[in-house]
Amino acid sequence: DIIIYFTIFWAFIIAYLLTSQDYRNNDFSFVSNRLSSNLANILFLITASIIGSITAVLGGVLLRVIVYFITDGANIISENFFLTFGDLLSGFAVTFLYLLLVGSMGYLYGAFGQMNRLFIIVLPSFLFGAIIIDGRNNQMQTVSKIMDYIIAEPSPMLLTVKIVSIVLIFFFTALLISNRLEVRKY
C-alpha cells in the first residue's frame, strides 16, 4: 500500500506542476490557446495515471517477492500473499481511478493558484480548518462523510461512476478557470 500512497502523492504533485509558470511557458511553443493546452495536460494526466497504476501495483508485487526471498517465506505466506489475475486487474483499475481523482484535484488546485496566488494558502487552510473543527466536535462528520462517499464504496461500478463524475467536474472547473488566462503572459 505504501507504494500506491507515494504514487498518489506523485500524481498530485505532477498535476499541480503542470499548471506552473514554467510549464505554461513551455506550452507556448506547442499550443495556440489554453483549451488545447488544458486538453493536452488532461490527456497527459490520464496517461500518467495508467502508467502509474500499473507500476504501483506491480511494484507491490515485486516488494512481496523481495520480502519472500529475504525472509525465506516462513513468516509471510498467508491467504492474501498470492494475487490472482482478477485481483491484479481490479488493483490496476482502482489505483487508476484514485490516481486520476487525485491528479484532477491537483490540477484544479493549480488552476486556482493560477487565477490568484492567495488560493494556494486559502484552500489548504480551509481543508485543515474543516478537519480541526470536525475534530473539536468529536464527530468528524463532514470530512468523514465526504471521504466515505468516495473511498468506502463497495460496488466497483458505482465507485467508477462516482470518481469519473467527480474527475469530470474537477477538470471542467479547471478548464473554465484557466481558459480565461493566456498561454503566455509577457
C-alpha positions as CSV (number, residue, x, y, z in Angstrom):
1,D,0.0,0.0,0.0
2,I,2.9,2.4,0.7
3,I,3.9,2.3,-3.0
4,I,0.4,3.3,-4.0
5,Y,0.3,6.1,-1.5
6,F,3.5,7.5,-2.8
7,T,2.2,7.2,-6.3
8,I,-0.9,9.1,-5.4
9,F,1.2,11.8,-3.8
10,W,3.3,11.9,-7.1
11,A,0.1,12.3,-9.2
12,F,-1.0,15.3,-7.1
13,I,2.4,17.0,-7.4
14,I,2.7,16.3,-11.2
15,A,-0.8,17.6,-11.8
16,Y,-0.1,20.8,-9.7
17,L,3.2,21.3,-11.5
18,L,1.5,21.2,-14.9
19,T,-0.2,24.5,-14.1
20,S,3.0,26.2,-13.0
21,Q,4.5,29.2,-14.9
22,D,7.4,27.1,-16.4
23,Y,5.1,24.5,-17.9
24,R,2.8,27.3,-19.3
25,N,5.8,28.9,-21.0
26,N,6.8,25.6,-22.5
27,D,3.2,25.2,-23.8
28,F,3.6,28.4,-25.7
29,S,5.9,26.7,-28.3
30,F,3.4,23.9,-29.0
31,V,-0.1,25.1,-28.5
32,S,-2.1,28.1,-29.7
33,N,-4.6,28.5,-26.9
34,R,-5.5,27.5,-23.3
35,L,-8.1,24.9,-24.4
36,S,-5.6,22.8,-26.4
37,S,-3.1,23.2,-23.5
38,N,-5.6,22.0,-21.0
39,L,-6.7,19.1,-23.1
40,A,-3.1,18.0,-23.6
41,N,-2.5,18.3,-19.9
42,I,-5.6,16.2,-19.1
43,L,-4.6,13.5,-21.6
44,F,-1.1,13.5,-20.1
45,L,-2.6,13.0,-16.6
46,I,-4.7,10.1,-17.9
47,T,-1.7,8.5,-19.5
48,A,0.4,9.1,-16.3
49,S,-2.4,7.6,-14.2
50,I,-2.4,4.5,-16.4
51,I,1.3,4.1,-16.2
52,G,1.4,4.9,-12.5
53,S,-1.3,2.4,-11.6
54,I,0.4,-0.4,-13.5
55,T,3.8,0.3,-12.0
56,A,2.5,0.9,-8.5
57,V,0.5,-2.4,-8.4
58,L,3.4,-4.3,-10.0
59,G,5.8,-2.6,-7.6
60,G,3.7,-4.0,-4.7
61,V,4.0,-7.5,-6.2
62,L,7.8,-7.0,-6.6
63,L,8.0,-5.9,-2.9
64,R,6.2,-9.1,-1.9
65,V,8.6,-11.2,-3.9
66,I,11.6,-9.5,-2.4
67,V,10.3,-9.9,1.1
68,Y,9.5,-13.5,0.4
69,F,13.1,-14.3,-0.6
70,I,14.7,-12.2,2.1
71,T,12.7,-13.8,4.9
72,D,12.8,-17.3,3.4
73,G,9.0,-17.2,3.1
74,A,8.4,-18.6,6.5
75,N,6.5,-15.7,8.1
76,I,4.9,-14.1,5.0
77,I,2.9,-16.8,3.3
78,S,-0.8,-16.3,4.0
79,E,-4.1,-16.2,2.2
80,N,-3.5,-12.7,0.8
81,F,0.1,-13.3,-0.3
82,F,-0.7,-14.7,-3.7
83,L,-2.7,-12.5,-6.0
84,T,-5.0,-13.8,-8.7
85,F,-5.2,-12.2,-12.2
86,G,-8.6,-10.7,-11.2
87,D,-7.1,-9.1,-8.1
88,L,-4.3,-7.5,-10.2
89,L,-6.8,-6.2,-12.8
90,S,-9.0,-4.7,-10.1
91,G,-6.0,-3.3,-8.4
92,F,-4.9,-1.6,-11.7
93,A,-8.4,-0.2,-12.2
94,V,-9.0,1.1,-8.7
95,T,-5.5,2.6,-8.5
96,F,-6.0,4.3,-11.9
97,L,-9.3,5.8,-10.7
98,Y,-7.7,7.1,-7.5
99,L,-4.7,8.5,-9.3
100,L,-7.0,10.2,-11.8
101,L,-9.0,11.6,-8.9
102,V,-6.0,13.0,-7.0
103,G,-4.5,14.2,-10.3
104,S,-7.6,16.1,-11.1
105,M,-7.6,17.6,-7.6
106,G,-4.0,18.7,-8.1
107,Y,-4.8,20.2,-11.5
108,L,-7.8,22.1,-10.1
109,Y,-5.7,23.3,-7.2
110,G,-3.1,24.5,-9.6
111,A,-5.7,26.3,-11.7
112,F,-7.0,28.1,-8.6
113,G,-3.4,29.0,-7.9
114,Q,-3.0,30.4,-11.4
115,M,-6.0,32.5,-11.0
116,N,-4.8,34.0,-7.7
117,R,-1.8,33.1,-5.6
118,L,-3.9,33.6,-2.5
119,F,-5.8,30.4,-3.2
120,I,-2.6,28.4,-2.7
121,I,-2.8,29.3,1.0
122,V,-6.6,29.6,1.4
123,L,-7.6,26.2,0.1
124,P,-5.4,24.0,2.3
125,S,-6.2,26.3,5.3
126,F,-9.9,25.8,4.6
127,L,-9.4,22.0,4.4
128,F,-7.3,21.7,7.6
129,G,-9.7,24.1,9.3
130,A,-12.7,21.9,8.5
131,I,-10.8,18.9,9.8
132,I,-9.9,20.7,13.0
133,I,-13.5,21.9,13.6
134,D,-14.9,18.4,12.9
135,G,-12.3,17.0,15.4
136,R,-13.2,19.5,18.1
137,N,-16.8,18.4,17.8
138,N,-15.6,14.8,18.3
139,Q,-17.7,13.8,15.4
140,M,-15.6,14.0,12.3
141,Q,-18.8,14.0,10.3
142,T,-18.3,16.4,7.4
143,V,-14.8,15.3,6.3
144,S,-15.5,11.7,7.1
145,K,-18.8,11.6,5.1
146,I,-17.0,13.1,2.1
147,M,-14.2,10.6,2.3
148,D,-16.6,7.7,2.9
149,Y,-18.7,8.8,-0.1
150,I,-15.7,8.1,-2.3
151,I,-13.5,5.6,-0.6
152,A,-15.9,3.3,1.2
153,E,-17.9,2.3,-1.9
154,P,-18.3,-1.5,-2.1
155,S,-19.7,-1.6,-5.7
156,P,-16.9,-1.3,-8.3
157,M,-19.3,0.1,-10.9
158,L,-20.7,2.8,-8.6
159,L,-17.2,3.7,-7.5
160,T,-16.2,4.2,-11.1
161,V,-19.2,6.4,-11.8
162,K,-18.6,8.5,-8.7
163,I,-14.9,9.0,-9.4
164,V,-15.4,9.7,-13.1
165,S,-18.1,12.2,-12.4
166,I,-16.0,14.0,-9.8
167,V,-13.0,14.0,-12.1
168,L,-15.0,15.5,-14.9
169,I,-16.3,18.2,-12.6
170,F,-12.8,19.0,-11.4
171,F,-11.3,19.0,-14.9
172,F,-14.2,21.1,-16.3
173,T,-13.9,23.6,-13.5
174,A,-10.1,23.8,-14.0
175,L,-10.7,24.3,-17.7
176,L,-13.2,27.1,-17.1
177,I,-10.8,28.8,-14.6
178,S,-7.7,28.6,-16.8
179,N,-9.4,29.2,-20.1
180,R,-9.6,32.9,-19.2
181,L,-5.8,33.1,-18.9
182,E,-3.4,33.4,-21.8
183,V,-1.0,30.7,-22.7
184,R,1.9,33.1,-22.0
185,K,1.9,36.4,-20.2
186,Y,4.7,38.8,-21.2
